[in-house]
Amino acid sequence: MKKFTLLLFFILFLSKSYSQKTADGYIVTLSRDTSFVKIILPSGPLFSFQSYNIDTLVKVITNGNKITYTPNDILAFGYTYKKDQYDYRTKPIKEGRLHFLETIISGPNTNLYQYVISLGQGYYPQEFYTFERSDGTFLFTNNFVKLKTLKTRLAD
């Protein structure tokens, strides 16, 4: 009986942990067309939602087909999850590679984007920021930068 209960729990756990959550969203193609899709949300361990994996690819369902996009394929995407709106734009990171960066602030003079890298279980995630000025230049920084240093960099 114990083996049956354990097997049943294991099957239920696996089926639940591999189930896909989706959210209503959109993508913006390279030709600047907007398509409404279902975004497949990445799942973390034990049913938790993580956005750490979403900076290099996004999986969508459109017309019943699953499609995976990289930052080289689309300009932007976004979705609503639990009444919160998440918007991502294809922007460079410090190394020059393109990533999907979450929009934190969008304004007439500057835009602020964020992405997070998790070093693994037990480590604190490290946050990185990309500032985009209205002239198209970028400033890259991380969560270890002091406010005074950031103000100096932004003034340059």
PyRosetta script that sets phi, psi and omega in degrees:
from pyrosetta import init, pose_from_sequence

init()
pose = pose_from_sequence("MKKFTLLLFFILFLSKSYSQKTADGYIVTLSRDTSFVKIILPSGPLFSFQSYNIDTLVKVITNGNKITYTPNDILAFGYTYKKDQYDYRTKPIKEGRLHFLETIISGPNTNLYQYVISLGQGYYPQEFYTFERSDGTFLFTNNFVKLKTLKTRLAD")
pose.set_psi(1, -38.6)
pose.set_omega(1, 179.7)
pose.set_phi(2, -63.4)
pose.set_psi(2, -40.7)
pose.set_omega(2, -179.5)
pose.set_phi(3, -64.6)
pose.set_psi(3, -40.6)
pose.set_omega(3, 179.5)
pose.set_phi(4, -64.5)
pose.set_psi(4, -44.3)
pose.set_omega(4, 179.2)
pose.set_phi(5, -62.9)
pose.set_psi(5, -43.3)
pose.set_omega(5, 178.8)
pose.set_phi(6, -64.5)
pose.set_psi(6, -42.7)
pose.set_omega(6, 178.4)
pose.set_phi(7, -64.0)
pose.set_psi(7, -43.1)
pose.set_omega(7, 178.1)
pose.set_phi(8, -61.9)
pose.set_psi(8, -45.1)
pose.set_omega(8, 177.5)
pose.set_phi(9, -60.7)
pose.set_psi(9, -43.9)
pose.set_omega(9, -179.3)
pose.set_phi(10, -62.6)
pose.set_psi(10, -43.1)
pose.set_omega(10, 179.3)
pose.set_phi(11, -65.0)
pose.set_psi(11, -45.0)
pose.set_omega(11, 178.4)
pose.set_phi(12, -63.6)
pose.set_psi(12, -41.0)
pose.set_omega(12, 179.5)
pose.set_phi(13, -62.6)
pose.set_psi(13, -46.5)
pose.set_omega(13, 179.9)
pose.set_phi(14, -65.3)
pose.set_psi(14, -43.1)
pose.set_omega(14, -178.9)
pose.set_phi(15, -65.7)
pose.set_psi(15, -36.5)
pose.set_omega(15, 179.2)
pose.set_phi(16, -73.6)
pose.set_psi(16, -39.3)
pose.set_omega(16, -176.5)
pose.set_phi(17, -72.2)
pose.set_psi(17, -24.1)
pose.set_omega(17, 179.7)
pose.set_phi(18, -100.4)
pose.set_psi(18, 2.2)
pose.set_omega(18, 176.9)
pose.set_phi(19, -71.0)
pose.set_psi(19, 147.2)
pose.set_omega(19, -175.6)
pose.set_phi(20, -101.8)
pose.set_psi(20, 131.2)
pose.set_omega(20, 173.0)
pose.set_phi(21, -94.3)
pose.set_psi(21, 141.1)
pose.set_omega(21, 177.1)
pose.set_phi(22, -124.1)
pose.set_psi(22, 160.8)
pose.set_omega(22, 177.8)
pose.set_phi(23, -140.6)
pose.set_psi(23, 147.0)
pose.set_omega(23, 174.8)
pose.set_phi(24, -65.8)
pose.set_psi(24, 132.7)
pose.set_omega(24, -177.4)
pose.set_phi(25, -156.6)
pose.set_psi(25, -164.8)
pose.set_omega(25, -178.3)
pose.set_phi(26, -148.7)
pose.set_psi(26, 160.6)
pose.set_omega(26, 168.5)
pose.set_phi(27, -129.7)
pose.set_psi(27, 152.8)
pose.set_omega(27, 173.7)
pose.set_phi(28, -116.0)
pose.set_psi(28, 118.0)
pose.set_omega(28, -176.4)
pose.set_phi(29, -75.0)
pose.set_psi(29, 171.1)
pose.set_omega(29, 178.4)
pose.set_phi(30, -63.3)
pose.set_psi(30, -24.0)
pose.set_omega(30, 176.9)
pose.set_phi(31, -89.3)
pose.set_psi(31, 11.2)
pose.set_omega(31, 176.5)
pose.set_phi(32, 69.5)
pose.set_psi(32, 22.2)
pose.set_omega(32, 173.7)
pose.set_phi(33, -88.4)
pose.set_psi(33, 141.5)
pose.set_omega(33, 178.5)
pose.set_phi(34, -102.2)
pose.set_psi(34, 130.2)
pose.set_omega(34, 176.1)
pose.set_phi(35, -121.3)
pose.set_psi(35, 135.4)
pose.set_omega(35, 177.7)
pose.set_phi(36, -90.4)
pose.set_psi(36, 129.9)
pose.set_omega(36, -172.2)
pose.set_phi(37, -140.4)
pose.set_psi(37, 175.8)
pose.set_omega(37, 167.7)
pose.set_phi(38, -101.0)
pose.set_psi(38, 125.0)
pose.set_omega(38, 176.6)
pose.set_phi(39, -89.6)
pose.set_psi(39, 129.5)
pose.set_omega(39, 175.0)
pose.set_phi(40, -85.6)
pose.set_psi(40, 115.2)
pose.set_omega(40, -176.5)
pose.set_phi(41, -80.1)
pose.set_psi(41, 134.6)
pose.set_omega(41, 177.0)
pose.set_phi(42, -70.2)
pose.set_psi(42, 138.0)
pose.set_omega(42, -179.4)
pose.set_phi(43, -105.4)
pose.set_psi(43, 142.2)
pose.set_omega(43, 176.6)
pose.set_phi(44, -97.4)
pose.set_psi(44, -174.9)
pose.set_omega(44, -179.5)
pose.set_phi(45, -67.0)
pose.set_psi(45, 146.4)
pose.set_omega(45, 177.1)
pose.set_phi(46, 54.9)
pose.set_psi(46, 45.3)
pose.set_omega(46, 171.3)
pose.set_phi(47, 71.4)
pose.set_psi(47, 7.8)
pose.set_omega(47, -177.4)
pose.set_phi(48, -84.7)
pose.set_psi(48, 151.7)
pose.set_omega(48, -180.0)
pose.set_phi(49, -90.7)
pose.set_psi(49, 130.7)
pose.set_omega(49, 176.4)
pose.set_phi(50, -127.6)
pose.set_psi(50, 142.5)
pose.set_omega(50, 175.2)
pose.set_phi(51, -107.5)
pose.set_psi(51, 9.0)
pose.set_omega(51, -175.9)
pose.set_phi(52, -63.9)
pose.set_psi(52, -33.2)
pose.set_omega(52, -176.4)
pose.set_phi(53, -83.0)
pose.set_psi(53, -10.9)
pose.set_omega(53, -169.1)
pose.set_phi(54, -84.6)
pose.set_psi(54, 0.8)
pose.set_omega(54, -178.0)
pose.set_phi(55, -82.0)
pose.set_psi(55, -12.7)
pose.set_omega(55, -179.8)
pose.set_phi(56, -119.9)
pose.set_psi(56, -11.8)
pose.set_omega(56, 174.3)
pose.set_phi(57, -159.8)
pose.set_psi(57, 156.1)
pose.set_omega(57, 175.2)
pose.set_phi(58, -136.4)
pose.set_psi(58, 136.5)
pose.set_omega(58, 179.7)
pose.set_phi(59, -107.1)
pose.set_psi(59, 133.4)
pose.set_omega(59, -178.6)
pose.set_phi(60, -130.8)
pose.set_psi(60, 161.0)
pose.set_omega(60, 171.6)
pose.set_phi(61, -118.0)
pose.set_psi(61, 122.2)
pose.set_omega(61, 177.0)
pose.set_phi(62, -136.4)
pose.set_psi(62, 129.1)
pose.set_omega(62, -177.4)
pose.set_phi(63, 52.6)
pose.set_psi(63, 36.4)
pose.set_omega(63, 178.9)
pose.set_phi(64, 80.5)
pose.set_psi(64, -1.8)
pose.set_omega(64, -179.2)
pose.set_phi(65, -105.4)
pose.set_psi(65, 139.3)
pose.set_omega(65, 174.6)
pose.set_phi(66, -88.3)
pose.set_psi(66, 129.6)
pose.set_omega(66, 179.4)
pose.set_phi(67, -131.4)
pose.set_psi(67, 138.4)
pose.set_omega(67, 175.9)
pose.set_phi(68, -108.3)
pose.set_psi(68, 129.1)
pose.set_omega(68, 178.3)
pose.set_phi(69, -114.5)
pose.set_psi(69, 146.9)
pose.set_omega(69, 173.1)
pose.set_phi(70, -111.8)
pose.set_psi(70, 170.9)
pose.set_omega(70, 176.8)
pose.set_phi(71, -60.3)
pose.set_psi(71, -18.7)
pose.set_omega(71, 176.4)
pose.set_phi(72, -80.1)
pose.set_psi(72, -12.0)
pose.set_omega(72, -174.5)
pose.set_phi(73, -98.0)
pose.set_psi(73, -30.8)
pose.set_omega(73, -176.5)
pose.set_phi(74, -137.7)
pose.set_psi(74, 161.2)
pose.set_omega(74, 179.4)
pose.set_phi(75, -87.4)
pose.set_psi(75, -32.0)
pose.set_omega(75, -174.7)
pose.set_phi(76, -163.8)
pose.set_psi(76, 164.1)
pose.set_omega(76, 169.4)
pose.set_phi(77, -156.3)
pose.set_psi(77, 163.3)
pose.set_omega(77, 178.0)
pose.set_phi(78, -161.5)
pose.set_psi(78, 165.8)
pose.set_omega(78, 179.7)
pose.set_phi(79, -160.0)
pose.set_psi(79, 163.7)
pose.set_omega(79, 174.8)
pose.set_phi(80, -111.1)
pose.set_psi(80, 128.6)
pose.set_omega(80, 180.0)
pose.set_phi(81, -135.8)
pose.set_psi(81, 122.4)
pose.set_omega(81, -178.1)
pose.set_phi(82, 49.8)
pose.set_psi(82, 46.8)
pose.set_omega(82, 177.1)
pose.set_phi(83, 69.5)
pose.set_psi(83, 5.0)
pose.set_omega(83, 175.7)
pose.set_phi(84, -103.3)
pose.set_psi(84, 140.1)
pose.set_omega(84, 179.5)
pose.set_phi(85, -97.5)
pose.set_psi(85, 131.9)
pose.set_omega(85, 177.1)
pose.set_phi(86, -120.1)
pose.set_psi(86, 124.0)
pose.set_omega(86, 179.6)
pose.set_phi(87, -123.4)
pose.set_psi(87, 133.5)
pose.set_omega(87, -179.0)
pose.set_phi(88, -124.8)
pose.set_psi(88, 143.6)
pose.set_omega(88, 177.2)
pose.set_phi(89, -126.1)
pose.set_psi(89, 148.9)
pose.set_omega(89, 175.5)
pose.set_phi(90, -80.0)
pose.set_psi(90, 114.0)
pose.set_omega(90, -177.7)
pose.set_phi(91, -142.1)
pose.set_psi(91, 159.8)
pose.set_omega(91, 177.8)
pose.set_phi(92, -78.2)
pose.set_psi(92, 153.3)
pose.set_omega(92, 169.4)
pose.set_phi(93, -107.3)
pose.set_psi(93, 178.8)
pose.set_omega(93, -173.5)
pose.set_phi(94, -53.2)
pose.set_psi(94, -37.3)
pose.set_omega(94, -178.1)
pose.set_phi(95, -76.3)
pose.set_psi(95, -3.9)
pose.set_omega(95, 178.7)
pose.set_phi(96, 93.2)
pose.set_psi(96, -10.3)
pose.set_omega(96, 178.0)
pose.set_phi(97, -75.5)
pose.set_psi(97, 152.9)
pose.set_omega(97, 175.8)
pose.set_phi(98, -85.7)
pose.set_psi(98, 139.6)
pose.set_omega(98, 176.6)
pose.set_phi(99, -137.6)
pose.set_psi(99, 163.2)
pose.set_omega(99, 168.4)
pose.set_phi(100, -85.6)
pose.set_psi(100, 116.2)
pose.set_omega(100, -178.9)
pose.set_phi(101, -110.5)
pose.set_psi(101, 136.3)
pose.set_omega(101, 179.6)
pose.set_phi(102, -73.7)
pose.set_psi(102, 132.3)
pose.set_omega(102, 178.6)
pose.set_phi(103, -76.4)
pose.set_psi(103, 121.9)
pose.set_omega(103, 177.8)
pose.set_phi(104, -99.6)
pose.set_psi(104, -47.7)
pose.set_omega(104, 178.0)
pose.set_phi(105, -136.8)
pose.set_psi(105, 133.4)
pose.set_omega(105, 175.8)
pose.set_phi(106, -126.0)
pose.set_psi(106, 116.1)
pose.set_omega(106, -176.9)
pose.set_phi(107, -138.8)
pose.set_psi(107, 177.6)
pose.set_omega(107, -177.4)
pose.set_phi(108, -71.5)
pose.set_psi(108, -27.3)
pose.set_omega(108, -176.7)
pose.set_phi(109, -105.1)
pose.set_psi(109, -26.3)
pose.set_omega(109, -178.9)
pose.set_phi(110, -156.2)
pose.set_psi(110, 154.1)
pose.set_omega(110, 174.0)
pose.set_phi(111, -124.7)
pose.set_psi(111, 141.9)
pose.set_omega(111, 178.7)
pose.set_phi(112, -117.4)
pose.set_psi(112, 127.7)
pose.set_omega(112, 179.7)
pose.set_phi(113, -123.1)
pose.set_psi(113, 154.3)
pose.set_omega(113, -178.5)
pose.set_phi(114, -135.3)
pose.set_psi(114, 147.5)
pose.set_omega(114, 166.0)
pose.set_phi(115, -143.3)
pose.set_psi(115, 156.2)
pose.set_omega(115, -173.0)
pose.set_phi(116, -125.4)
pose.set_psi(116, 137.3)
pose.set_omega(116, 174.4)
pose.set_phi(117, -117.0)
pose.set_psi(117, 126.6)
pose.set_omega(117, 176.5)
pose.set_phi(118, -100.8)
pose.set_psi(118, 130.0)
pose.set_omega(118, -178.4)
pose.set_phi(119, -86.7)
pose.set_psi(119, -0.4)
pose.set_omega(119, 179.2)
pose.set_phi(120, 126.4)
pose.set_psi(120, 175.9)
pose.set_omega(120, -177.0)
pose.set_phi(121, -64.2)
pose.set_psi(121, 134.3)
pose.set_omega(121, 179.0)
pose.set_phi(122, 92.5)
pose.set_psi(122, -9.0)
pose.set_omega(122, 178.6)
pose.set_phi(123, -106.5)
pose.set_psi(123, 147.6)
pose.set_omega(123, 175.6)
pose.set_phi(124, -77.0)
pose.set_psi(124, 137.9)
pose.set_omega(124, 176.9)
pose.set_phi(125, -67.4)
pose.set_psi(125, 147.1)
pose.set_omega(125, 178.6)
pose.set_phi(126, -103.7)
pose.set_psi(126, 130.2)
pose.set_omega(126, -178.5)
pose.set_phi(127, -96.6)
pose.set_psi(127, 138.3)
pose.set_omega(127, 176.2)
pose.set_phi(128, -123.8)
pose.set_psi(128, 148.0)
pose.set_omega(128, -177.6)
pose.set_phi(129, -128.7)
pose.set_psi(129, 143.8)
pose.set_omega(129, 173.4)
pose.set_phi(130, -122.8)
pose.set_psi(130, 120.2)
pose.set_omega(130, 173.5)
pose.set_phi(131, -96.8)
pose.set_psi(131, 133.1)
pose.set_omega(131, 176.6)
pose.set_phi(132, -115.8)
pose.set_psi(132, 118.3)
pose.set_omega(132, 178.3)
pose.set_phi(133, -82.9)
pose.set_psi(133, 164.2)
pose.set_omega(133, -177.7)
pose.set_phi(134, -64.4)
pose.set_psi(134, -21.1)
pose.set_omega(134, 178.7)
pose.set_phi(135, -86.0)
pose.set_psi(135, 4.0)
pose.set_omega(135, 177.1)
pose.set_phi(136, 89.3)
pose.set_psi(136, 2.1)
pose.set_omega(136, 177.2)
pose.set_phi(137, -86.4)
pose.set_psi(137, 160.2)
pose.set_omega(137, -175.9)
pose.set_phi(138, -124.0)
pose.set_psi(138, 150.6)
pose.set_omega(138, 172.4)
pose.set_phi(139, -126.9)
pose.set_psi(139, 130.1)
pose.set_omega(139, -177.2)
pose.set_phi(140, -113.2)
pose.set_psi(140, 136.2)
pose.set_omega(140, 179.3)
pose.set_phi(141, -152.8)
pose.set_psi(141, 175.1)
pose.set_omega(141, 178.6)
pose.set_phi(142, -136.1)
pose.set_psi(142, -177.7)
pose.set_omega(142, -174.8)
pose.set_phi(143, -72.4)
pose.set_psi(143, -3.6)
pose.set_omega(143, 179.9)
pose.set_phi(144, -93.7)
pose.set_psi(144, -4.1)
pose.set_omega(144, -178.6)
pose.set_phi(145, -76.2)
pose.set_psi(145, 134.4)
pose.set_omega(145, 177.7)
pose.set_phi(146, -77.0)
pose.set_psi(146, 153.0)
pose.set_omega(146, -177.7)
pose.set_phi(147, -57.8)
pose.set_psi(147, -39.8)
pose.set_omega(147, 179.8)
pose.set_phi(148, -62.4)
pose.set_psi(148, -43.2)
pose.set_omega(148, 178.4)
pose.set_phi(149, -63.8)
pose.set_psi(149, -40.9)
pose.set_omega(149, 179.4)
pose.set_phi(150, -63.4)
pose.set_psi(150, -44.2)
pose.set_omega(150, 179.2)
pose.set_phi(151, -61.0)
pose.set_psi(151, -39.4)
pose.set_omega(151, 179.0)
pose.set_phi(152, -65.6)
pose.set_psi(152, -44.0)
pose.set_omega(152, -179.8)
pose.set_phi(153, -64.4)
pose.set_psi(153, -40.3)
pose.set_omega(153, -179.9)
pose.set_phi(154, -68.2)
pose.set_psi(154, -31.1)
pose.set_omega(154, -179.3)
pose.set_phi(155, -72.1)
pose.set_psi(155, -25.4)
pose.set_omega(155, -179.4)
pose.set_phi(156, -65.1)
pose.dump_pdb("model.pdb")
